[in-house]
Amino acid sequence: MIMAFGETDWTWLNPPRQWTADDGLSLFCEPGTDLWRRTHYGYTYDTAHMFGRTLPGDLRLSVTFTGAYAEQYDQAGVVLRIDEQHWIKAGVEYVDGGFHLSTVVTREYSDWSVVPLAGTARQVTFVLERAGDAVTVRYGLDAEPGETMLRLAHFPPGRPALAGAMAAAPVGKGFPVRFSDLRVSPLTAG
């Protein structure tokens, strides 16, 4: 288990060769990494770098990060993953020469939604809340907290899921990413 963000039970799925966990998590996202399943492109990749903690049920996940995106499909953000066929990733992705808020929901097949950003966000926060059979995806740009709703998606209830940070560089040479904050906690009834 890895000590980071004041907790000791972090683990990697597909760890990068270069990473440090000090007052945050820094990594160099390796080339040829991706997280996608079947739809449109016909391929399946489960090679993205994923760093998180596994929780059994309802939870709140918050990630704040920056990245030096440079090439098509460079991406970083948050991930909630039951297994290779059931997961959600959301973050910033560099697509067709611009920055986009990106969400992929996978239930055996991946679907992808993007919202173009007017410019470059220096720092982005994503918050995922899993409650029952749904996950709400929210975001905030620069100093804003993650309060703007981006997506509501079905997600299988009652199954443990890895909740944490992710990064991938499907076609580029890789790029550096810095996660300055990462919090995962059970969602309590209020």
C-alpha positions as CSV (number, residue, x, y, z in Angstrom):
1,M,0.0,0.0,0.0
2,I,1.1,3.5,-0.8
3,M,1.0,6.6,1.5
4,A,-0.4,9.6,-0.2
5,F,-2.9,12.4,0.6
6,G,-2.9,11.5,4.3
7,E,-4.0,7.9,3.7
8,T,-2.1,4.6,3.5
9,D,-4.3,2.4,1.4
10,W,-3.7,3.7,-2.2
11,T,-2.8,1.3,-5.0
12,W,-1.9,1.5,-8.7
13,L,-3.5,-0.2,-11.6
14,N,-1.0,0.1,-14.6
15,P,1.6,2.2,-12.7
16,P,3.8,4.5,-14.7
17,R,7.6,4.0,-14.6
18,Q,8.0,7.6,-13.2
19,W,5.9,8.8,-10.3
20,T,6.3,10.4,-6.9
21,A,3.8,10.8,-4.0
22,D,4.8,13.6,-1.7
23,D,2.5,16.6,-1.1
24,G,0.6,15.3,-4.1
25,L,0.9,12.8,-6.9
26,S,3.2,13.6,-9.9
27,L,3.6,11.2,-12.8
28,F,4.8,11.0,-16.4
29,C,2.0,9.5,-18.4
30,E,3.5,6.9,-20.7
31,P,2.7,6.7,-24.4
32,G,0.4,4.0,-25.7
33,T,-1.9,4.1,-22.6
34,D,-5.7,4.4,-22.9
35,L,-9.0,3.4,-21.3
36,W,-11.6,2.5,-23.9
37,R,-13.9,-0.4,-24.8
38,R,-15.2,-1.4,-28.3
39,T,-17.5,1.4,-29.4
40,H,-16.8,3.1,-32.8
41,Y,-13.0,2.4,-32.8
42,G,-13.4,-1.4,-32.4
43,Y,-10.6,-1.8,-29.9
44,T,-10.3,-2.3,-26.2
45,Y,-7.6,-0.8,-24.0
46,D,-7.3,-1.1,-20.2
47,T,-3.8,0.4,-19.9
48,A,-4.4,3.9,-18.5
49,H,-2.5,4.7,-15.2
50,M,-5.0,4.5,-12.4
51,F,-4.2,5.4,-8.8
52,G,-6.9,5.0,-6.1
53,R,-8.6,3.3,-3.2
54,T,-11.3,0.6,-3.4
55,L,-14.6,1.3,-1.6
56,P,-17.6,-1.0,-1.5
57,G,-20.6,1.4,-2.0
58,D,-21.7,5.0,-2.2
59,L,-18.8,7.4,-2.2
60,R,-17.5,10.9,-3.0
61,L,-14.4,11.3,-5.1
62,S,-12.7,14.6,-5.6
63,V,-9.5,15.2,-7.7
64,T,-7.7,18.4,-8.5
65,F,-5.0,18.3,-11.2
66,T,-3.0,20.0,-14.0
67,G,-1.4,18.5,-17.0
68,A,1.0,19.5,-19.8
69,Y,-1.2,18.1,-22.6
70,A,0.5,18.2,-25.9
71,E,-0.9,15.6,-28.4
72,Q,-4.2,14.2,-29.6
73,Y,-6.2,12.4,-26.8
74,D,-3.8,13.3,-24.0
75,Q,-6.0,13.0,-20.9
76,A,-6.1,13.2,-17.1
77,G,-8.7,13.2,-14.5
78,V,-10.8,11.0,-12.3
79,V,-11.8,7.3,-12.5
80,L,-14.3,5.0,-10.9
81,R,-13.7,1.4,-11.9
82,I,-15.5,-1.8,-11.0
83,D,-13.7,-3.9,-13.6
84,E,-12.6,-3.7,-17.2
85,Q,-16.2,-3.6,-18.4
86,H,-17.7,-1.2,-15.9
87,W,-16.1,2.2,-15.3
88,I,-16.4,6.0,-15.6
89,K,-13.6,8.4,-16.4
90,A,-13.9,12.2,-16.5
91,G,-11.3,14.9,-17.0
92,V,-9.6,17.1,-19.5
93,E,-8.7,15.7,-22.9
94,Y,-6.8,17.4,-25.7
95,V,-8.8,16.7,-28.9
96,D,-8.4,18.2,-32.4
97,G,-6.2,21.0,-31.1
98,G,-8.3,22.1,-28.2
99,F,-9.0,21.3,-24.6
100,H,-12.3,19.5,-23.7
101,L,-14.1,18.4,-20.6
102,S,-14.5,14.7,-21.3
103,T,-16.6,11.9,-19.8
104,V,-16.6,8.3,-20.8
105,V,-19.1,5.9,-19.3
106,T,-18.5,2.2,-19.9
107,R,-21.0,-0.6,-19.3
108,E,-19.5,-3.2,-21.6
109,Y,-19.3,-0.6,-24.3
110,S,-17.8,2.9,-23.9
111,D,-19.7,6.1,-24.7
112,W,-18.0,9.5,-24.9
113,S,-19.2,13.0,-24.4
114,V,-17.1,16.2,-24.7
115,V,-17.6,19.9,-24.0
116,P,-15.0,22.2,-25.5
117,L,-13.3,24.7,-23.2
118,A,-12.9,28.3,-24.4
119,G,-9.2,28.3,-23.4
120,T,-6.9,26.4,-21.2
121,A,-7.8,25.7,-17.6
122,R,-4.7,25.9,-15.4
123,Q,-6.2,23.7,-12.7
124,V,-9.3,21.5,-12.9
125,T,-11.3,19.8,-10.1
126,F,-13.7,16.9,-10.8
127,V,-16.1,15.4,-8.3
128,L,-17.9,12.1,-8.7
129,E,-20.6,11.1,-6.3
130,R,-21.8,7.5,-6.4
131,A,-25.2,7.0,-4.8
132,G,-27.2,3.9,-5.4
133,D,-27.3,3.1,-9.1
134,A,-26.1,6.6,-10.2
135,V,-22.9,8.6,-10.5
136,T,-23.1,12.4,-10.7
137,V,-20.1,14.0,-12.5
138,R,-19.3,17.7,-11.6
139,Y,-16.3,19.9,-12.4
140,G,-14.8,23.3,-11.5
141,L,-12.2,25.3,-13.5
142,D,-9.1,27.0,-11.9
143,A,-10.1,28.2,-8.4
144,E,-13.7,27.0,-8.6
145,P,-14.8,23.9,-6.6
146,G,-16.3,21.0,-8.5
147,E,-19.9,22.1,-8.5
148,T,-21.0,22.4,-12.1
149,M,-22.9,19.3,-13.2
150,L,-21.5,17.7,-16.4
151,R,-23.2,14.2,-16.4
152,L,-25.5,11.8,-14.5
153,A,-24.9,8.2,-15.4
154,H,-26.1,4.7,-14.4
155,F,-23.5,2.7,-12.5
156,P,-24.0,-0.8,-11.1
157,P,-24.8,-0.4,-7.4
158,G,-23.3,-2.3,-4.5
159,R,-20.1,-3.4,-6.2
160,P,-16.7,-2.4,-4.9
161,A,-14.9,0.2,-7.1
162,L,-11.5,1.7,-7.4
163,A,-11.9,5.4,-7.0
164,G,-9.1,7.8,-7.9
165,A,-7.0,9.5,-10.5
166,M,-6.2,8.5,-14.0
167,A,-4.1,9.6,-17.0
168,A,-3.5,8.3,-20.5
169,A,-1.6,9.2,-23.7
170,P,-3.1,7.0,-26.5
171,V,-1.2,8.4,-29.5
172,G,1.4,10.9,-28.2
173,K,4.8,10.7,-26.6
174,G,3.4,11.0,-23.0
175,F,3.2,14.0,-20.8
176,P,3.6,15.1,-17.1
177,V,0.5,15.3,-14.8
178,R,0.3,16.6,-11.3
179,F,-2.6,15.7,-8.9
180,S,-2.5,18.3,-6.1
181,D,-5.5,16.9,-4.3
182,L,-7.2,13.5,-4.2
183,R,-9.9,12.6,-1.7
184,V,-12.1,9.5,-1.6
185,S,-14.6,8.9,1.2
186,P,-17.8,6.9,1.8
187,L,-20.9,9.0,1.1
188,T,-22.9,9.4,4.3
189,A,-26.6,9.9,4.4
190,G,-27.3,13.5,5.4
